[in-house]
């Protein structure tokens, strides 16, 4: 079908445009059950549906599930890994930074691949890719390590040295920027495999100076770059004029750090692209900035744009879509229509025609507040779907303050903060005073949190409600320029804390648990090595600061151990900072401002949509937060989930929880919990379902510490017992 052309000026107003011709034949591409009977691909299948057509485990027998085997992961850290299973082999991430092959029926270790970058932080931590030749003789695994892409022999675990440069590709190369200027570029998710190509996104970082998030495809046999899609258009490419001239040379982000979905039958890959950097101030990137915050449909063979739809114009909120687009076929106006549905951080579900990008139901541009930041020009309108209904709360006032977890003193303080904050709705631009963002830059739906039943047009969204309090400040950025290098170590450490840490953890180091941990007495609670590793390399939502060497990190530890050892005001660098012409334009920063504990429950939910009608079938809280246990509360939903569901043809939804450490089975029709079990450790990521020798298994990665109760006063207590970290497979009893 030929996609409709629309002028770019129309796209700037209404957000949807077809910028190329689709030369592919688009048919009813609902994939048959056979496609979903294995789990040889990240998230189950190329369409990233999290769906299994296996039916041995069903509503009638799910309560009989038992542990079939478990495998100690040997980790000191947690993973959010979705295992893949090919034949009798399961591939997992374990032993801190190694790929491990297990016997999928017993959990017995078969081989271990230690990456060439062993000991460095940058490994893919959510999944792995698999490819095999048509004759099945060449079988390969692809996984990013330390900003490289490695090819591994799936049978032996050996590096395939004919791929790239000795088995690896340097992902910093080929972006039109100095590779030395990039700290991080690889993604935590593994991309997609199509024919003889591996298509990858990137995690570019979220600060000024980040590299661009180009989508790239490499040949799986040679490692040669086959095509690149410039997410920040170059001169002559559609969308170039939606950015200031030549900003493609310096602008960053606009990347796929989440998940992409592939329609094998049409050869179209659907890629959600994130926000441009810097996230919360965009005076140096005026305009609608295509293709940021958009879903792009690309020809998987060539990388050519077929169509796009922009969900947020000129993002100032870090509202990037990250969860896998869901590919379903629905009944709409008496016809079967192939659709793609994307869940967003702001709580909307965008449902589009898969061939053209046209909305299935109206999406209207509505006026939104103007920005009062110097030099900033917020978009005057934003797109609002009229249908289906939102899955997350999109407003927050003092009436919604949490009456259970906060103390009376806390509630009074937060009442004053919320009443005094600028609060003009979903698209309130960050300003120079407290600005309320709801559902927040970590709210709504995130990576791994969408799934679907492609046979029935049903979609499931896991989401969270997390208010954020933002405040832009023209404070000095984290930079060695600002540090008093000749000061005594504790005083130097105080300055490091001020410039690098205070924006998120606060002047009193108390953070905002559980989203942002308290750093009060941090060296004794976490240990010096853990703190050094997290500060240098980052962890989850926290960026790394590689410019802090051992001496500077030692000074920071001294200050955190005893803040009284650094009395007086914060000192700054003795040398003059660079001039305005050297330093670049005036810039502002804000912390993420996450405040999950100030809003009343439920803090997270699971929502079931019937996309044949565009309605919510049911919505239930996602578990019970341990923080609420002392108050005897139920149905609170956990805080800050990092979990995704698995949907089965037998009417079940399986999903584990992070802070509770439970695995549950829900009824697809009602949302009722049919079965639950305690795990030895908390689980993050997405389970997998597979079959070996006629027996169906459900495997879950349980490698995270269970969250302690959020304290009412002071820092959380240290973990009392070591965490048993493992992969655990469940199955029905053998007959």
CORWO-V164274 format. One record per backbone hydrogen bond with DSSP energy under -1.0 kcal/mol. NH is the residue of the N-H (numbers start at 1). CO is the residue of the C=O. Records with the same first field share a line. If there is no record, write none. Layout:
# CORWO-V164274
NH->CO, CO
This chain:
# CORWO-V164274
6->18
11->7
12->8
14->10
15->11
17->308
29->27
35->32
36->33
37->34
44->41
48->45
50->43
52->647
53->36
62->58
64->61
65->62
66->731
68->729
69->729
71->727
73->725
80->125
82->126
84->91
85->39
86->89
89->86
90->102
91->84
92->100
94->98
95->73
97->95
98->94
99->113
100->92
101->111
102->90
103->108
104->88
107->103
110->101
111->101
113->99
118->115
120->117
123->121
124->144
126->188
129->142
131->140
133->138
136->133
140->131
141->152
142->129
143->150
145->148
146->122
148->145
149->169
150->143
151->167
152->141
153->158
154->139
157->153
160->151
161->159
163->160
164->222
165->168
167->163
169->149
171->147
173->170
181->178
182->179
192->199
194->197
197->194
198->218
199->192
200->216
210->207
213->253
215->229
216->200
217->227
218->198
219->224
220->196
223->219
226->217
227->217
229->215
237->234
240->237
242->239
243->240
247->244
249->246
250->247
251->247
253->211
254->275
259->322
261->270
262->46
263->268
267->263
268->263
269->298
270->261
271->296
273->294
274->255
277->252
285->282
289->242
292->289
293->274
295->309
296->271
297->307
298->269
299->304
300->267
303->299
306->297
307->297
308->17
309->295
310->15
311->293
326->341
328->339
330->337
332->335
335->332
337->330
339->328
340->352
341->326
342->350
344->348
347->344
350->342
352->340
353->358
354->338
357->353
360->351
364->384
366->382
368->380
376->373
382->366
384->364
386->362
391->347
400->397
401->398
402->598
411->407
412->408
413->409
414->410
415->411
416->412
417->413
418->414
419->415
420->416
422->434
428->425
435->470
436->422
437->468
443->440
444->464
445->344
449->446
451->460
452->49
453->458
456->453
458->453
459->609
460->451
461->607
462->449
463->605
464->444
465->603
466->439
468->437
469->593
470->435
472->431
473->589
475->473
482->479
483->480
485->483
487->484
492->488
493->489
494->490
495->491
496->492
497->493
498->494
499->495
500->496
501->497
502->497
504->501
505->501
506->502
509->506
511->505
512->516
516->512
519->509
522->519
525->521
526->522
527->523
531->527
532->528
533->529
534->530
535->531
536->532
537->533
538->534
539->542
542->539
545->535
548->545
553->549
554->550
555->551
556->552
557->553
558->554
559->555
560->556
561->557
562->558
565->562
566->563
583->579
584->580
589->473
595->467
598->595
600->400
603->636
605->463
606->620
607->461
608->618
609->459
610->615
611->457
614->610
615->610
617->608
618->608
620->606
622->604
623->621
628->625
629->626
631->628
632->629
633->628
637->623
638->622
644->685
646->654
647->50
648->652
649->52
651->648
653->666
654->646
655->664
657->662
663->677
664->655
665->675
666->653
667->672
668->651
671->667
674->665
675->665
677->663
679->661
682->704
683->657
685->642
688->699
690->697
692->695
695->692
697->690
698->730
699->688
700->728
702->726
704->682
726->702
727->71
728->700
729->69
730->698
731->66
